[in-house]
């Protein structure tokens, strides 16, 4: 595996981890997030666990449903239950 491919996989995994953490802090299940975004449960699961489905429109839909900016999902930040995630 090339270094470039390895870096991309790490980035996508980090994005998926951030989505899962924000969803959990917001008290949402994967089903809740799927309903709020129009994605399937399998789509949410794949995005969270394997970084799949991380097209920009998917990131936007997820960010909107989680009430955070897309940048927070991409770059990270401190996650609190009732407030915007701070970076």
C-alpha positions as CSV (number, residue, x, y, z in Angstrom):
1,X,0.0,0.0,0.0
2,X,1.4,3.4,-0.9
3,X,1.8,6.1,1.7
4,X,-0.8,8.2,-0.1
5,X,-3.4,5.4,0.0
6,X,-2.6,4.8,3.7
7,X,-3.0,8.5,4.5
8,X,-6.4,8.6,2.7
9,X,-7.6,5.5,4.6
10,X,-6.5,7.1,7.9
11,X,-8.4,10.3,7.0
12,X,-11.6,8.5,6.0
13,X,-11.5,6.4,9.2
14,X,-11.0,9.6,11.3
15,X,-14.0,11.2,9.5
16,X,-16.1,8.1,10.3
17,X,-15.0,8.2,13.9
18,X,-15.9,11.9,14.3
19,X,-19.4,11.3,12.7
20,X,-20.0,8.4,15.2
21,X,-18.8,10.4,18.2
22,X,-20.9,13.5,17.3
23,X,-24.0,11.3,16.6
24,X,-23.6,9.6,20.0
25,X,-23.1,12.9,21.9
26,X,-26.3,14.2,20.2
27,X,-28.1,11.1,21.5
28,X,-28.9,9.8,18.0
29,X,-28.9,6.2,16.8
30,X,-27.7,5.2,13.4
31,X,-31.3,4.8,12.4
32,X,-32.1,8.3,13.6
33,X,-29.2,9.7,11.5
34,X,-30.3,7.6,8.5
35,X,-33.8,9.1,8.8
36,X,-32.5,12.6,9.2
37,X,-30.2,12.4,6.1
38,X,-32.1,10.2,3.7
39,X,-29.3,7.7,3.9
40,X,-29.8,4.0,4.7
41,X,-28.7,2.5,8.0
42,X,-26.1,0.6,5.9
43,X,-24.9,3.8,4.4
44,X,-24.5,5.4,7.8
45,X,-22.7,2.3,9.2
46,X,-20.3,2.2,6.2
47,X,-19.5,5.9,6.6
48,X,-18.8,5.5,10.3
49,X,-16.9,2.3,10.3
50,X,-15.1,2.2,7.0
51,X,-15.1,5.8,5.8
52,X,-17.2,4.8,2.8
53,X,-19.8,7.1,1.3
54,X,-17.8,10.2,2.3
55,X,-18.7,12.2,-0.7
56,X,-19.1,15.9,0.0
57,X,-22.9,15.8,-0.4
58,X,-23.0,13.0,2.2
59,X,-20.8,14.9,4.6
60,X,-23.1,17.9,4.1
61,X,-26.3,15.9,4.9
62,X,-24.7,14.3,7.9
63,X,-23.4,17.7,9.2
64,X,-26.8,19.3,8.8
65,X,-28.5,16.4,10.6
66,X,-26.0,16.6,13.5
67,X,-26.2,20.4,13.6
68,X,-22.5,21.0,13.0
69,X,-20.5,22.5,10.2
70,X,-19.0,20.1,7.6
71,X,-15.6,21.4,8.6
72,X,-16.1,19.9,12.1
73,X,-16.6,16.5,10.6
74,X,-13.6,16.9,8.4
75,X,-11.2,18.6,10.9
76,X,-12.5,17.5,14.3
77,X,-13.1,19.5,17.5
78,X,-14.5,19.3,21.0
79,X,-18.0,17.7,21.0
80,X,-20.6,18.8,23.6
81,X,-24.2,17.6,23.8
82,X,-26.1,20.9,23.5
83,X,-23.8,23.2,21.8
84,X,-22.0,23.5,18.4
85,X,-18.9,21.5,18.3
86,X,-15.9,23.8,18.8
87,X,-12.6,23.5,17.0
